[in-house]
Amino acid sequence: MGSARATAIVFTIINFAIIIAIIIGIYKAIQGFKNYVNRNKEMEKKIDIILNNLENKKDN
C-alpha cells in the first residue's frame, strides 16, 4: 500500500510540473507574439516616414 501512495504522489508532482511547463510555454509564446506585433508596428511607422519623405522630395 505504501508504494502505491508514493507512486501516486510522484505522478501528481510530474503532472504539476507538466502543467507548469505548458503554462510557461504558452506565456512565452504570447510574449513572442506581442514582440512580433510591436516590431511590425514600428516597421510600419518607419516605412510611413520613408514614404512621406520620398513624396515630399517628389513634390519639391
N, C-alpha and C positions, 0 to 999 in steps of 0.2 A: 504494500500500500504506500509506503514511504517513497519509493522510486517513482510511482505514478504521479504523486503530488509534485515531486521535484521536476519531472518531465513537463508537467502542465505549467509550472512556473517558468521553466526555461522557454517553452514555446510562447508563453504570454509575453515575456521580455523580448523575444525575437519579433513577435508581431508588433509590439510597440515600436521597436527600432525600425521596422519596415515602414510603418505608418509615418514616423517622424521623417525618415528619408524621403518618402513620397511628398510630404508637405514641404520639405526644404527644396526638393526638385521643382515643385510647382511654383514656389516663391521665386526661385532663381529664374525660371522661365518667364514669369511675369516681369521681373526686373529687366531681363534681357529685352523683352518686347517693348517695355517702356523706353529703354535706352535707344532702341532702334527707331521708335516713333519720334523721340526728341531729336535724334540726329537727322532724321528725314525732314523734320520741320526746319531745322537750322539750314540744311542744304537748300530747301525751297526758298528761304529768306535770302540766302546768298545768291541764288540764281536770279531771283527777282531784282536784286540790287544790280547785278551784272547786266541784265536785260534792260533795266531802266537807264543805266549809264550808256549802253550801246544806242538806245533810242534817242537819248539826249545828244549824243555825238552825231547821229544821223540827221537830227533836226538842225543842228548848227552847221 
